[in-house]
């Protein structure tokens, strides 16, 4: 039973599918028949279109065309020059174009007289070439008929044709029966030049006389030859007749202009019939319920086409519809399609031509039918659902947004300090591609451009607002700096202006350092004055006091002791003043160095030996670590000795008694370093960056003798000799380091 039930269900399913397929075929055939009827009706209207076409032909003026007017003027001069040349030959003369046909322009007369390089033969050759060119053009006028006559009534030139006698009669002003000219020519006119070269329009047919007269007279007066320095002499005693026959024999510009006018007329005449067919097709698609119309074969596959591709196809089909007159109707009516089909050797060409026309219109109207159903389908499922299902852009929106975000981040990260030509080219290139794509979609591209412009405006305004905010941040930063706030630190993102923000931060740091340096300088000036006053005043006060004691002292032993003290104080004052001068000269660079090769290891030993008494008094144990080989450097021996002496004296004054002092000289590849290390007797509280400045002492209480110039002299003398001096402190460990560069 179960097997039988399953078999019944399968049979029912097959029957249902068969009925569905049958229904689809029925609706498809009905639709094709109806669209075929509309197409056949349009084909049957071709004779009416052909009959109505002449009423759509727009009248146009031949003489409105500049090239046509130019051809007439050139022909006038070409025939006239040929006539003068033949006349000169009859009189055994040679025609000189410069004298007989052209005159030098007034503005160029003075130039030709003054210029020694003015070449008359070259001008003559160029003008002759131009004349021959004009004469040759006379023989290739196509459908334009011309007859020329001199003042004696002799024929100068006449075009090839059957009815030239009409033009001759017209030129001579003889009587012509009414209708003879008008039956044969669609346009004619008579131009007459008198003995003063003035042209007049004697007769005209097919154009507006006053307007044509003004156009030709204006053009004739402005005519000049090939050479810019010459202008043509006016034509004298000549009559010209120009005419255009109703039947055009040659395929020239006149022929193609007329053909294009006829094609446009046929296209305009066919437009109402094509539109009637489109309207009936739309009504057919609208009147049949959607549930039936969607049963048409191929529609479900048509629905799978994304909107963008459908839009492009619709644009192409619209172009075919608009150009249908040129593509199918005109070739059919004028026999061009039948002529093309003759090459295929098909029988019954008239029937084949009609079938091709019907199939063409069935494709056009069938597509219109599908598009109307497509619109009904959009309303049926809803606009939002349609976008989600059929819009290709929506399906790849995540990829598009990812690329856009990446591109925007790239734009935001542009460094304005670098050359931005590459970035600008990339942006303009992308914009060019987008605009090119939109323009290629013919008329509908305008809507795309409008949407694209709106998107550009939205994002442009958004990012301009952000740039304004970033700019205001930079502006606030500059205001803070100008108001003296040098402590604020701003690392906030400023987009394009990040490089400017970084530079402002650097300026802020620089200003702050400069202010701190100035404050330090002012403080040190104050201390300098105070220290100099103190260090000069102390020995000077002692000298004055002992001088007063000497005045009243009679004991010879005491007087002798006072004199020794005076000498010691005087020497101290002398050394202080000498040190002050040394530092002053070294700081200003006003000092002469006596550079020679100096063994600094030997020099250090000599200094230690000279100060051995003071070292022993301080109870210091000197540990020297010197290279085995000589260390020779180009230095000033006297100043270098003073440097080492000041450093050892500084150690003797401030080192912890009974401690060890280490003196190392290291001979490196590029530098020679002298390092002196000792333990400070007192806690190190001074600023190591200031200790080598003038009158700065490690002993703030000033209990020891000293000027505070020792390390300042060391620093100045070392730097004058191209070396470096700095101090390092680790707890109570004091380290003085001198570095000389090897030459």
Residue pairs with C-beta under 8 A, 6 or more apart in sequence:
23 295
24 295
24 296
24 297
25 297
27 292
27 293
27 295
27 296
28 295
28 296
28 297
28 298
31 284
31 293
31 296
31 369
32 362
32 366
34 284
35 281
35 284
35 362
35 365
35 366
35 369
36 358
36 362
38 277
38 280
38 281
38 284
38 361
38 365
39 277
39 357
39 358
39 359
39 360
39 361
39 362
39 365
40 358
41 277
42 273
42 274
42 277
42 361
43 354
43 357
43 358
43 361
45 273
46 329
46 332
46 333
46 357
48 273
49 266
49 269
49 270
49 273
49 329
49 333
50 266
50 269
50 333
52 269
53 262
53 265
53 266
53 268
53 269
54 265
55 269
56 264
56 265
56 266
56 268
56 269
57 261
57 262
57 265
58 261
58 264
58 265
60 257
60 261
61 207
61 208
62 68
62 187
62 206
62 207
62 244
62 254
63 69
63 207
63 212
63 215
63 216
65 257
67 253
68 253
68 254
69 215
69 216
69 219
70 219
71 137
71 141
71 144
72 144
72 216
72 242
73 216
73 219
73 220
73 223
74 134
74 137
75 137
75 138
75 141
75 144
75 146
75 240
75 242
76 191
76 220
76 235
76 238
76 240
77 134
77 223
77 232
77 235
78 131
78 134
78 135
78 136
78 137
78 138
79 135
79 138
79 146
79 148
79 156
79 157
79 238
79 240
80 235
80 238
81 101
81 131
81 134
81 135
82 135
82 138
82 156
82 157
83 148
83 150
83 156
83 157
83 238
84 95
84 100
84 101
85 95
85 131
88 94
88 95
88 100
95 101
96 124
97 124
97 127
97 128
97 131
98 104
98 120
98 123
98 124
98 127
98 230
100 233
101 127
101 131
101 225
101 232
101 233
102 127
102 225
102 227
102 230
102 231
102 232
102 233
103 230
103 231
103 233
104 112
104 229
104 230
105 229
105 230
105 231
108 229
111 118
112 118
112 229
123 227
123 229
123 230
126 226
126 227
127 225
127 226
127 227
127 230
129 226
130 225
130 226
130 227
133 226
138 146
138 157
141 159
142 250
142 252
142 253
142 254
142 255
143 244
143 245
143 248
143 249
143 250
143 252
143 254
143 255
144 159
144 242
144 243
144 244
144 254
145 159
145 161
145 164
145 167
145 185
145 241
145 242
145 243
145 244
145 245
146 157
146 158
146 159
146 167
146 240
146 241
146 242
146 243
147 155
147 157
147 158
147 159
147 164
147 167
147 168
147 170
147 171
147 240
147 241
148 155
148 156
148 157
148 158
148 171
148 238
148 239
148 240
148 241
149 155
149 156
149 168
149 171
149 172
149 238
149 239
150 156
150 237
150 238
150 239
151 195
151 237
151 238
153 172
155 168
156 238
158 164
158 167
158 168
161 245
163 184
163 245
166 176
166 180
166 181
166 184
166 185
167 188
167 241
167 243
168 241
169 175
169 176
170 176
170 181
170 188
170 190
170 203
170 241
171 190
171 239
171 240
171 241
173 202
181 188
181 205
182 205
183 246
184 245
184 246
185 205
185 206
185 243
185 244
185 245
185 246
186 206
186 244
186 245
186 246
187 205
187 206
187 207
187 242
187 243
187 244
188 203
188 204
188 205
188 206
188 241
188 242
188 243
188 244
189 201
189 203
189 204
189 205
189 207
189 212
189 241
189 242
189 243
190 201
190 202
190 203
190 204
190 239
190 240
190 241
191 199
191 200
191 201
191 202
191 216
191 239
191 240
191 241
191 242
192 199
192 200
192 202
192 238
192 239
192 240
193 199
193 234
193 235
193 236
193 237
193 238
193 239
194 200
194 236
194 237
195 236
195 237
196 234
196 236
197 233
197 234
197 235
197 236
198 234
199 216
199 217
199 220
199 235
200 213
201 209
201 212
201 213
201 216
202 239
204 212
206 244
223 231
223 232
224 230
224 231
224 232
225 231
225 232
244 254
248 254
248 255
248 258
263 325
263 326
263 330
266 325
266 329
266 330
266 333
267 324
267 325
267 326
267 329
267 330
268 325
269 325
270 324
270 325
270 329
271 325
274 321
274 324
277 361
277 365
278 321
278 365
278 368
281 365
281 368
281 369
281 372
282 368
282 372
284 369
285 293
285 368
285 369
285 372
285 373
285 376
286 372
286 376
290 373
290 376
290 377
290 380
293 299
293 373
293 376
294 300
294 373
294 377
296 373
299 370
299 373
302 370
302 374
303 374
303 377
303 390
305 313
306 390
306 391
306 392
306 395
307 386
307 390
307 391
307 392
308 391
308 392
308 393
309 392
310 374
311 441
311 444
312 441
313 367
314 367
314 371
315 441
315 442
315 443
315 444
317 364
317 367
318 442
319 442
320 327
320 364
321 364
324 360
324 364
328 337
328 356
328 357
328 360
328 361
330 336
331 337
331 340
332 338
332 353
332 357
337 353
337 356
338 349
338 350
338 353
341 349
341 352
341 353
342 349
346 352
377 386
378 386
381 389
387 394
388 394
393 400
407 430
411 423
411 427
412 495
412 496
414 420
414 423
414 496
415 499
416 496
416 497
416 499
416 500
417 499
434 452
435 449
435 452
438 445
438 448
438 449
438 452
439 445
439 449
441 448
466 495
467 495
467 496
467 497
470 494
470 495
470 496
470 497
471 497
473 490
473 492
473 494
473 497
473 501
474 494
474 497
474 500
474 501
474 504
477 488
477 490
477 501
477 504
478 504
480 488
481 504
481 507
481 508
481 511
486 508
486 511
486 512
486 515
487 512
488 508
489 505
490 501
490 504
490 505
492 501
494 500
494 501
520 690
524 690
524 693
524 694
524 696
527 695
527 696
528 694
528 695
531 695
531 696
531 697
531 708
532 580
532 695
534 702
535 576
535 695
535 707
535 708
536 573
536 576
539 569
539 570
539 572
539 573
539 576
540 573
542 565
542 569
543 566
543 569
543 570
543 573
546 562
546 565
546 566
546 569
547 566
549 558
549 562
550 559
550 562
550 563
550 566
553 559
553 562
572 705
575 707
576 707
576 709
579 707
579 709
579 710
579 713
580 707
580 709
582 642
582 709
582 713
582 716
583 694
583 709
583 712
583 713
583 716
585 591
586 713
586 716
586 717
586 720
587 716
589 720
591 720
593 636
593 639
593 720
593 721
594 636
594 637
594 638
595 634
595 635
595 636
595 721
596 634
596 635
596 636
596 637
597 632
597 633
597 634
598 632
598 633
598 634
598 635
598 636
598 637
598 640
599 630
599 631
599 632
600 631
600 633
600 635
600 640
600 665
600 672
600 674
600 740
601 626
601 627
601 630
601 631
601 665
602 630
603 637
603 640
603 641
603 644
604 624
604 626
604 644
604 663
604 665
604 674
605 624
605 626
606 641
607 641
607 644
607 645
607 648
608 615
608 622
608 624
608 648
608 663
610 645
611 645
611 648
611 649
611 652
614 649
614 652
615 622
615 648
615 652
617 652
618 652
618 655
618 657
619 657
619 658
620 651
620 652
620 655
620 657
620 658
620 659
620 660
620 661
620 678
621 658
621 659
621 660
621 661
622 660
622 661
622 663
623 660
623 661
623 662
623 663
624 663
625 662
625 663
625 664
625 665
626 663
626 665
627 665
627 666
627 667
629 667
631 665
631 667
631 672
633 672
633 740
633 742
633 743
634 743
635 721
635 740
636 717
636 721
639 717
639 720
639 721
640 717
640 721
642 713
642 717
643 713
643 714
643 717
643 718
643 738
644 674
646 710
646 711
646 713
646 714
647 676
647 710
647 714
647 736
648 676
649 710
650 710
650 711
650 736
651 661
651 676
651 678
653 699
653 704
653 706
654 678
654 680
654 681
654 682
654 698
654 699
654 704
654 734
655 661
655 678
655 679
655 680
655 681
655 734
656 678
656 679
656 680
656 681
656 732
657 681
659 678
659 679
660 678
660 679
661 676
661 677
661 678
662 675
662 676
662 677
662 678
663 674
663 675
663 676
664 673
664 674
664 675
664 676
664 677
665 672
665 673
665 674
665 675
666 672
666 673
666 675
670 741
670 742
671 739
671 740
671 741
671 742
672 739
672 740
672 742
673 737
673 738
673 739
673 740
674 737
674 738
674 739
674 740
675 735
675 736
675 737
675 738
676 735
676 736
677 733
677 734
677 735
677 736
678 733
678 734
679 732
679 733
679 734
680 698
680 732
680 733
680 734
682 698
682 699
683 732
684 698
684 729
684 731
684 732
684 734
685 700
686 696
686 698
686 700
688 727
688 728
688 729
690 696
691 698
691 711
691 727
692 711
692 712
692 714
692 715
692 725
692 727
693 712
694 708
694 709
694 712
695 707
695 708
695 709
695 712
696 708
696 711
696 712
697 706
697 708
699 706
711 727
711 736
714 725
714 736
714 738
715 725
718 724
718 725
718 738
718 740
719 725
721 740
722 740
722 741
723 738
723 739
723 740
723 741
724 738
724 739
725 736
725 737
725 738
725 739
726 737
727 734
727 735
727 736
727 737
728 735
728 737
729 735
